[in-house]
Amino acid sequence: MYREDFPMLKQDIIYLDNGATSLKPQCVIDKVVDYYENYSANAHRGDYDISYKVDLEYENTRDLVKDFIGAKRKEEIVFTSGTTDALNLIVNGFFANYLEQGDEILLTKMEHASNIMPWFRVAGETGAIINYIPLDDNNFVTLENIKKSVTPNTKVISLAEITNVVGDIRPIKEICEFAHERDIFVVVDGAQSIPHKKCNVVDTDVDFLAFSAHKMLGPTGVGILYAKYELMQNIEPVNLGGGMNESFDTPEKMVLKEVPTRLEAGTPNIAGVIGLGEAIRYLNKVGMDKIEKQEKNLREYLIEKLIKIPHIDILNLESDSGIVAFNVEGIFSEDVAYYLNKYGICVRAGNHCAKLTKDILGVANSLRVSLYFYNTESEIDSLVELLKDKDKIMKEMF
């Protein structure tokens, strides 16, 4: 589906590592090149025509992001360098000033490092306590287990909507409804969900959301922080400098601009933001419902094939996302990835930046296939054929 739009697919590779980063369609590449070739000025700095064009393109992307996630206003959208940067800004810019001794932060052990490590630090600095939501038999988050985990001290629940190893889709809307009845904030890591399914932040009622451009066909080095407008007002800038201030006459007289500008200090990744806008236009053209359906069909096809191979241990059999984690019995995951690479197949191997999952899954490393709409059943057939013969893998690993 739409494979002709992706220059990388003209190479002799099968790319199955979309959870790490997605491929880029030609229109996104062209949009970035157009900026560098034809109007490569700074944003919000110049009083001349090409700088004005930069401003229009940059702010138009903010509008596109707003509409893509169903936000109420563009002032709720802040550009960052990625999901990691956005989550750190949420934690350090808001919760570092909100949490107190004994307050509780609820996470799961299936979270990416970016949604655990900042909380570790802020807990150490504020005296807040981190607790983990237990998972069900499929290692999924359920509303029932969240209800059991919440205490009178719980102040924030921070979860990926789709986890990057098990790939379970969390019931964010129901979680937000339950949490907000108890004045608990909900932070969502949308890195693995925003590129793959429709999002409406008003419908789910999330308080904070973070995601990345590069996982949704856009350039690297660009992320998005969404926060409800009233909460955005209370995020303290982590970075101070050019573009985000009105004046700074003395230490006592620093006047900052309104949001979102005051949270975007310095020269941003202008080309990346403009490229993100084009990526959103492309995703809208393809259709998020069509993307979600295609990935679900591909996953079912892959599971149907893998389950017949006796030496394959699937770690997330029941998941509904396009992520499939597995191991080949008795062979280190990185060795299998190296073997597949000899045949032009790109998969992820290791702990996937989610090192606490070993406490839940019982294994520290795994292979991960993460699908996107441009993948095909034929590519899956090639992968499965190479995995069938364990002796061949052992023989060709080195």
N, C-alpha and C positions, 0 to 999 in steps of 0.2 A: 504494500500500500504506500504510494507516493515515493517509492524508492528512487525514482529517477531524479528527485529533487536533492539528493544527498551525494555530494561529490565523493565522500569517503567510501561509499558503497560501490564505487567503480573499481576499488582495489580488490584484490583477492583475499578478502577477510570476511569472517562472520562475527559481527560485533554484538556481544551479549552481555555487556557491562554498562548498561544504561543507568543503573543505580548510582554509578560513580560519576558519569557525565554522559550526556546525550550527544549524538552527532548533530551537525549544523546544516540546515538546508541552504541552498545557494543564495536564496533571497536574503538571508541573514548575513551571510558572508559579504554579499554585494552592498548591503546597507552599511556595514562597518567600513568597508573600503571606500564607499562614497563619501563618508564623513572625512576620512583621512585625505582623500584626494581633492575634495571640492569645497569643504567648509570647516577645516580643522582649526577652529578657534576655541577659546575657553567658553564655559557656560556662565551666564549671569555676571559677566565681567566687562564686556565690550559695548561700545556705542557705535557699531558699524554693522553693515548688512549681514555678513557671514556669521558674526557673533549672535545676531538676532535670530538667524535660522537655527543655530545650535540651541538657543533657548526654547524655540518653538518645538523642536524635535525632542529635546530632553523632557520638557514638561508634558508634551503629548504622550510620552511613554508613561508618565505618572497617571495620566487619565486612563490609559489602556490597562494598566495594572489595577487601578480602582475598579473598573468595569469587569475585568477578568475574575476578580475575587468577590465581586458584589459589595464593595465597600460603599459607604454613604458619601464620602468626600475625599478629594485628592490630598487634603492635608493629613489624612491618616496613613499616607504612604511615604516611607523614608527609604532612600537608596543607600545600601551598605555594600561591603565587599563580598558578601555571601551570607549563607545561613548562619555560619559560625559567628560572624561579626554581628549579625542581627540579634542572635540569642545572647551574646555577651553584652550588647547594648541594653537589651531588656533587663537582664539580670543586674548589671552594674549601674545602669542609668535609672532604673526604677526600684527594683527590689532591694538593692543595697541600702536604700534610704527608707524602705518600708518595713522590712523584717526586723524583728527584735528577738532578744534572748528567749528561747523556748518555743518560738514559732516553728511550725512544721512545714516542710517542703515534701510533697509526694511525687516520686518518680517511679520508673520501673527499671529493672536491671537489663531490659532489652533496648535501652536508649543508646543513641550515638553519643560519642564522646562530647560533642558540642552541646548536648542537652544534659550532660552530667557534670563535666568539669567546672563550668562557671558556677553551678550551684554548690559544688564542693567548696569553692573559694568563698562565696558569699556566706555560706553557713559558718565557715571558720571565722569570718570577720564579724558577723552579727550575733553569733551564738544560736542561730537557728538550727533545727534538727532535720536531717534527711531520713525519710523512711521510704520503703519500697512497696508498691502495690503488688500483692501476689497475683500470679497468672493462673489461668485454667489449665486443663489437661492438654490443650493445644498450644500452650504458652501465649494465649491471647489475653488482652485486657477486657474485662467485662465490667459493666456498670455495677453489678452486684458486689464484685470484689473491691471496687472503689468505695462503695457505700460502707463496706466493712472496714476499710482502711482509714477513712476520714475521722478525725477527732476534733474536739472543740479548739485545738491549737492549730489545725490545718489552715494555712493561709494561701497556698498556691499548689496547683497540680500542673506539672509540666510533662507533656507527652508528645511523641511523634504521632501524627495521624496514621501514617503507615511506617512501620519499622523497617530498617534497612537490611535485616537478616531474616527474620521470620516472615515479614511482610504482611502482618495482620492489619486489618483496617479497623481503627478504634471508633467507637460510637461517640464522636466528639459532641454532637448536638445534645445528646442525652446527658453526657458528662457535664457539659456547661450548665444545663438546666438544673441538675442536682447541685452542682458547686455554687452557683449563684444564689440559690435559696439559702446558702450558708455563708454568703459573703466571701467565697473563696475564688481567687483569680485562676484562670485557665490559660496557660501558655501552650501553643501548638507549634511543633517543628513540622513544617509542611514540605520539607525538602523532597520526600519521596511520594507525596500525595498531589501537590499542586500540578505537576506535569502530567498526571495520569487520570484525574477525575475532576468533575466539576466542583467548584468551591463557591460558597456564598457565606461570607463572614457574618452577615446580618442574620441569616437563617440559623447558623450554628451558634451564633452569639459568642464567639471566641473573644477573649480580651486582647491577646497578643498572638501574632502569627509571624513566622520567619520562613523564608524559602529562597532558592537560588535560581539565577537565570540559566546557568550552564546545564542544569538537569532538565530544562524545558526548551531545548533547541537554541538557547541564547549563548552569548559569550561568557567566558569565565571572568571572575573578578567582580561580579555584580550580584547583590542580594537585595531582598526586600524585607523591611520590617513594617508590619501592619500593627496598629494599635487603635483601639477606640479613641475618638478624638479627645474625650475628657481625660483619658489616661495618658495619651500622647503629651498633653500639656505638662504632665508631671515627670516625664523622662528627662533626667539631667544629662546634658551633653558629656560624653566621655572624652571627646576631642574638642579643643578650642583652637580657633585660628581664623583664617580668611574665609569670607563669605557668609559666616554664621552670626556675625556681630553687627550691631548698629554703630557702636562706639566703644572705646576703651581708654578713657582719659587717665584714670588712676585705678589702682586695685579695687577701690571701693565703687568705681563708676564704670563697670562693664555692663553694657546694655546689649542684650542678645535679640536676634530676630525671632519672628514667630515660627512655630513648627509648620512644615517639616524642615525648613531651611536651617534652623539652629542646630539640627542634628546631623547636618551634612557639611562639616567643616572641610576646607581645602578643595582642591580640584578633584572632582569625582572621575570615575571611569566613564567618560562621556561616550566614547565609542561603544562601550559595553551596554550602557543604558539605552542608547539608540538602537543597538542590535536587539536588545530585549524587546523593545517595542515591535520590531519586525517579527520576532519569534511569536509574540502573542497574536499578531495578525494572522500568522501562518497556522497556529493552533486553532484559532477561531474558524479559519477556513476549513481545516480538516474536521473539526467538531470534537469536543471532549467526550461526548457520548459514544461516538464512533471509536475513538481511541481506547476508551475503557473496555468496550465490547471486544475489540480486536485483541487486546492484551489478555483478557479473560479466556478467550477461545484458544489463544496460543499456549497459555499456561495449562489449560486442561489437556491439550494435545501433548505437551511435554511430560506432564505427570503420567498420563496414560502410557507413554513409552518408557519412562524411567522406572515405573513401578514393576515392570516385567523383568528388570535386570536384578538378579539376586544379590549382587555385590554392591548395589547402590543403596545407601541409607539416606532417605529424604527426611529432612529435619522439620519441614513445614508443609506437610501433606495437605492440610485443609485450608490454607490461606487463599484469599480471594484476589490478591494483588498479582502483579506480574513478576514477583520475586520467588525464586525457587532455590533453596539452600540444601546442599547434600554433600555427602562424602563417598568416596570409593573405599570400600572396606580394606583396611590394612595399608593404605597408601596415603602419604601426607598430601594435603590439599594443594600446596604449592607445586609439588611434583606433577600432579595431574594437570594443573594449569599450564605448566611448562610443556607437557606432552601435547596438550590441545593446541598450544601456540604453534607447534611445528606444522600443524595443519591449518593455520590461519584462523583459529577460533579464539576469540577474546572473552575470557571469563574472569571474575574476581576470585581470589583465594586469600585466605588468612582470617583475621578476626574482624575485618570490616569496620574498624574504628569503634567497635562495640564490645570492649573487652570484658564487661561484666556478664555478657551472655553465657560465658562458660559456666557460671554458677547455676544457670537455668538449664542449658542444653546438655551440659556434661562434656562438651568438647570445646576447645579453645578456637579451633580453626575449621573452616569449611569452604567449599566451592559455592559460588553464587552466580546463578544466571538471572539477570534482570532484563526483562523484555520491554520493547517499545513497539509502537504501531508499525514501524517499517520492518520489523522482523517477520520471518516467514516459516511455514511448516517445513519447507525444504531445508532451511538452515537448522531447524531442530532435528530433522532426520540425520543430517551430517554429524551433529554433536552426539546423538544417541548411538550412531553406528560406531563412533570412535570409543565410546564408553563401554560398549558391549563386551569387548574382549579384554579381560583383566590381564591376561598374560602379555598381550601386545603392549598394554600400558607399562607394565613392569619392564619389558624388554627395551622400550624406546624412551624411557624417561631421561636417560643420560646419553 
